[in-house]
Amino acid sequence: MSDFVPTPNPDQPDDPFNLRGRVALVLGAGDPLGRAAAVALAESGADVAVSSLRGGPREIVRVQSVANEIWSLGRRNLALELDATDESAVDTALAQVESELGGLDILVNAADLVAAAPIEALRAEDWHQLLAANLLAPASVARAAAQAMKRRGFGRIINVVSILAARGVAHTSAYAAAHAGVLAITRTLSQEWARDGITVNALQVGVYDGQHGLGDSAEAAQQLARMLPAKELVDPRDVGAAVVALAADSGFVTGETIAIDGAASARV
Amino acid sequence: MAVSERFRLDGQVVLLTGAGRGLGRAMALAFSDAGARIAGAARTEHQLAETASMVKARGGDAISIVTDVSDSDAIERMVARTLDRFGRVDVLVNNAGGGADGDGSPLTQLTDQQWRNGIELNLSSQMYCARAVLPTMTEQGGGVIINVASGFGLRGGRDNWMYVSAKAGVVNLTRSLAVTYGPLGIRTNCIAPGIFPHTPQALERWRGGRYIPVGRAGVAWEMGPLAVFLASNAAAGINGETIAQDGGGLAAIGPTGWAPRVSLTEPL
């Protein structure tokens, strides 16, 4: 642990949500929440690298199209074809971000590999695959990102997880366990890097519009929405806005999990 | 709408209790910078006047309403006065509260009246204010309530009775307001600040913040952007939630800097 203690300015900045000059990396940018985070960061002025989670051809196409959106917003961008479960590939990708965009300030882990199955149907290799993508990948990318962030004494790490990390839904055991694990390392790493100017927080997202797996048909999604307090699914753009709020934070919010779920967590 | 516009509060009216100093004053300035008009309430007239003149010096608009938040009749008059001047209430910030007679007493020596006064000041006051603005917000078709709790609303404290109980009540009052009034377009959230010393003496009492995970105490202005975020459309998906802003304190289990030194490769 270094002796570095970040001291904020005595006065509030003029434009507290402006991220101009910041460099961000979004893992899982091909999925709706990652895409929303990347676009919101770019709209706020950040230059944004976008990465796949596992790197299959269909995912790469989606990530590339998000990079194009960032370009059209006038920000510098970089699309990374990454299998983030491969540790050395992660290190190489982080070095590429630094050489092409500059020192990394903001990491958004939006790893979201969904699979729904009763636990009897999950084999050990299914568990390994789901834990690797949803837990080990974000942990590995945070590890690599923090090396650069520590050198510069500044970092904002934002882990995006599902509400299933905290509430039980049948047939989601491995996915839920992985995301609960992400909440645990959010707290752990907030302490590990507390004196390095790096904050680590999580956004715990309710069932959102366009989510894979949990209601693939529009009809099923609407049926689910009617049971929620807000009577509607989470808009991924709201997750993007919260990513900006945490990325722009002065550094005193850390180790925290913020639910974005239209009050679903507030009601038993 | 670009995300930066979602953080704006132009034309909105913010009614803020405890506006005369500390976190309340800092939030008033942040709300004003985000474009809102401020109705500031507190007990001490000259402190309120100073906050109002600071808002005006930055080009904002503010009125001062001398109010005791333990007095529900005074709360009704406070809301009436705000409506009289500004015609609406978009955001209520329940920030007033603090220490009360009997704090630090052994429970066996605490009187019924001390208990009631502490609960009135820190819990009932927030209910009175919410109750008083809800008809207006309902008629307007929406609004935002931000309750200020404390890290002590989420953990116990030695010989700390009224404050911890009241602040825990605030956390759950937030949830019920969210679930009940969310469908009417009224979002209610809560901020749980950690250590924000208002004076150099208070900072010294907290040892300069060296036992807070991030190694420093909070500075009042840091709460402003978080409050603005929660009040704004950028937080549209967040309802019933409590956000700790405490330098990582609640994510930890004890004094910071402590970590087990156990090797995976050497026997214990």
Boltz contact constraints between the chains, C-beta under 6 A:
constraints:
  - contact:
      token1: [A, 5]
      token2: [B, 215]
      max_distance: 6.0
  - contact:
      token1: [A, 5]
      token2: [B, 216]
      max_distance: 6.0
  - contact:
      token1: [A, 8]
      token2: [B, 219]
      max_distance: 6.0
  - contact:
      token1: [A, 12]
      token2: [B, 30]
      max_distance: 6.0
  - contact:
      token1: [A, 12]
      token2: [B, 221]
      max_distance: 6.0
  - contact:
      token1: [A, 12]
      token2: [B, 224]
      max_distance: 6.0
  - contact:
      token1: [A, 16]
      token2: [B, 225]
      max_distance: 6.0
  - contact:
      token1: [A, 17]
      token2: [B, 7]
      max_distance: 6.0
  - contact:
      token1: [A, 40]
      token2: [B, 3]
      max_distance: 6.0
  - contact:
      token1: [A, 43]
      token2: [B, 2]
      max_distance: 6.0
  - contact:
      token1: [A, 43]
      token2: [B, 3]
      max_distance: 6.0
  - contact:
      token1: [A, 44]
      token2: [B, 3]
      max_distance: 6.0
  - contact:
      token1: [A, 44]
      token2: [B, 4]
      max_distance: 6.0
  - contact:
      token1: [A, 187]
      token2: [B, 251]
      max_distance: 6.0
  - contact:
      token1: [A, 190]
      token2: [B, 248]
      max_distance: 6.0
  - contact:
      token1: [A, 190]
      token2: [B, 251]
      max_distance: 6.0
  - contact:
      token1: [A, 191]
      token2: [B, 213]
      max_distance: 6.0
  - contact:
      token1: [A, 191]
      token2: [B, 252]
      max_distance: 6.0
  - contact:
      token1: [A, 194]
      token2: [B, 213]
      max_distance: 6.0
  - contact:
      token1: [A, 194]
      token2: [B, 214]
      max_distance: 6.0
  - contact:
      token1: [A, 194]
      token2: [B, 248]
      max_distance: 6.0
  - contact:
      token1: [A, 195]
      token2: [B, 215]
      max_distance: 6.0
  - contact:
      token1: [A, 229]
      token2: [B, 179]
      max_distance: 6.0
  - contact:
      token1: [A, 229]
      token2: [B, 182]
      max_distance: 6.0
  - contact:
      token1: [A, 230]
      token2: [B, 182]
      max_distance: 6.0
  - contact:
      token1: [A, 234]
      token2: [B, 237]
      max_distance: 6.0
  - contact:
      token1: [A, 238]
      token2: [B, 236]
      max_distance: 6.0
  - contact:
      token1: [A, 238]
      token2: [B, 237]
      max_distance: 6.0
  - contact:
      token1: [A, 241]
      token2: [B, 3]
      max_distance: 6.0
  - contact:
      token1: [A, 241]
      token2: [B, 6]
      max_distance: 6.0
  - contact:
      token1: [A, 241]
      token2: [B, 234]
      max_distance: 6.0
  - contact:
      token1: [A, 244]
      token2: [B, 3]
      max_distance: 6.0
  - contact:
      token1: [A, 245]
      token2: [B, 229]
      max_distance: 6.0
  - contact:
      token1: [A, 250]
      token2: [B, 222]
      max_distance: 6.0
  - contact:
      token1: [A, 252]
      token2: [B, 218]
      max_distance: 6.0
  - contact:
      token1: [A, 252]
      token2: [B, 222]
      max_distance: 6.0
  - contact:
      token1: [A, 252]
      token2: [B, 245]
      max_distance: 6.0
  - contact:
      token1: [A, 252]
      token2: [B, 247]
      max_distance: 6.0
  - contact:
      token1: [A, 253]
      token2: [B, 245]
      max_distance: 6.0
  - contact:
      token1: [A, 254]
      token2: [B, 248]
      max_distance: 6.0
  - contact:
      token1: [A, 255]
      token2: [B, 248]
      max_distance: 6.0
  - contact:
      token1: [A, 255]
      token2: [B, 251]
      max_distance: 6.0
  - contact:
      token1: [A, 256]
      token2: [B, 244]
      max_distance: 6.0
  - contact:
      token1: [A, 258]
      token2: [B, 243]
      max_distance: 6.0
  - contact:
      token1: [A, 259]
      token2: [B, 241]
      max_distance: 6.0
  - contact:
      token1: [A, 260]
      token2: [B, 237]
      max_distance: 6.0
  - contact:
      token1: [A, 260]
      token2: [B, 238]
      max_distance: 6.0
  - contact:
      token1: [A, 262]
      token2: [B, 237]
      max_distance: 6.0
  - contact:
      token1: [A, 262]
      token2: [B, 239]
      max_distance: 6.0
  - contact:
      token1: [A, 263]
      token2: [B, 178]
      max_distance: 6.0
  - contact:
      token1: [A, 263]
      token2: [B, 179]
      max_distance: 6.0
  - contact:
      token1: [A, 263]
      token2: [B, 182]
      max_distance: 6.0
  - contact:
      token1: [A, 263]
      token2: [B, 239]
      max_distance: 6.0
  - contact:
      token1: [A, 263]
      token2: [B, 240]
      max_distance: 6.0
  - contact:
      token1: [A, 266]
      token2: [B, 175]
      max_distance: 6.0
  - contact:
      token1: [A, 266]
      token2: [B, 178]
      max_distance: 6.0
  - contact:
      token1: [A, 266]
      token2: [B, 179]
      max_distance: 6.0
  - contact:
      token1: [A, 266]
      token2: [B, 240]
      max_distance: 6.0
  - contact:
      token1: [A, 267]
      token2: [B, 179]
      max_distance: 6.0
